[in-house]
Amino acid sequence: MRLFSHKNRPVHLGPYPLERLPRADRDHPALASAAVGPLPLTDPHHPESLANSMSQYIDVMDLMRVGQVAPRPLPG
């Protein structure tokens, strides 16, 4: 059952009209109370798990993520 037509909808907006949703002026209370902290990556009970080696790759990616932000956006 189609509720609306995608015929004239720009492709870059995607199939779902999220621009029709009302915006909130404040954050959702459930998100504000969520504890933010590091997640454990190792699984000592399963030494053959791929999760045990992921911390090495995450450390490499963190090195690329830390640094100065570009002073201006790239052309494009």
Backbone torsions as a table, in degrees:
resi	resn	phi	psi	omega
1	MET	NA	117.1	179.4
2	ARG	-95.8	125.6	-178.0
3	LEU	-90.8	-23.3	179.6
4	PHE	-150.0	162.8	-176.2
5	SER	-95.8	141.4	175.6
6	HIS	-95.9	5.2	-172.0
7	LYS	-57.1	-46.6	-176.4
8	ASN	-104.9	11.1	-177.5
9	ARG	-81.9	130.3	176.7
10	PRO	-61.9	140.7	-175.5
11	VAL	-64.6	-36.6	-176.5
12	HIS	-67.7	-14.8	177.3
13	LEU	-83.8	-13.5	178.0
14	GLY	83.8	175.5	-174.9
15	PRO	-79.6	-17.7	-175.3
16	TYR	-106.2	127.0	-176.8
17	PRO	-79.2	71.8	-178.4
18	LEU	-70.0	-17.5	178.4
19	GLU	-69.4	-12.8	177.7
20	ARG	-82.3	-15.8	-179.4
21	LEU	-70.7	142.0	178.1
22	PRO	-71.7	143.4	178.6
23	ARG	-92.5	145.4	178.1
24	ALA	-99.1	145.4	178.5
25	ASP	-80.7	-14.5	-178.2
26	ARG	-134.2	167.6	179.5
27	ASP	-71.9	156.3	177.7
28	HIS	-70.5	136.0	-176.8
29	PRO	-62.7	-30.3	179.6
30	ALA	-68.2	-32.6	179.1
31	LEU	-76.2	-32.2	-178.8
32	ALA	-69.3	-30.0	-177.3
33	SER	-89.4	-3.6	-179.2
34	ALA	-70.3	134.6	179.3
35	ALA	-76.4	129.4	179.5
36	VAL	-106.4	126.4	-179.8
37	GLY	-174.2	174.4	-178.8
38	PRO	-70.4	142.5	177.1
39	LEU	-94.0	141.3	177.5
40	PRO	-70.4	131.2	-178.2
41	LEU	-101.8	-22.8	-176.2
42	THR	-90.1	151.6	178.6
43	ASP	-127.4	90.0	-174.6
44	PRO	-66.5	-19.6	-179.7
45	HIS	-77.9	-18.8	179.6
46	HIS	-129.8	86.4	-176.5
47	PRO	-65.3	-19.7	179.7
48	GLU	-85.5	0.4	-177.5
49	SER	-70.5	142.0	177.7
50	LEU	-66.2	-24.9	-179.3
51	ALA	-61.0	-27.6	-178.8
52	ASN	-67.6	-27.5	-179.9
53	SER	-95.8	-6.4	-176.4
54	MET	-68.2	-27.3	-177.5
55	SER	-63.5	-32.2	177.8
56	GLN	-64.5	-43.2	-179.0
57	TYR	-73.0	-34.2	177.3
58	ILE	-67.1	-37.2	176.5
59	ASP	-62.3	-39.3	178.1
60	VAL	-64.7	-43.4	180.0
61	MET	-67.9	-33.8	177.5
62	ASP	-64.3	-34.5	178.0
63	LEU	-63.3	-35.4	178.9
64	MET	-77.5	-24.9	-176.4
65	ARG	-80.7	-29.0	-177.1
66	VAL	-82.3	135.5	177.8
67	GLY	148.8	-175.0	-178.8
68	GLN	-73.7	146.3	175.9
69	VAL	-80.9	145.4	179.6
70	ALA	-57.5	137.8	-176.8
71	PRO	-67.6	-27.3	178.0
72	ARG	-146.7	155.3	-179.8
73	PRO	-66.4	151.0	176.6
74	LEU	-70.8	148.7	176.3
75	PRO	-68.5	146.9	178.4
76	GLY	158.9	NA	NA
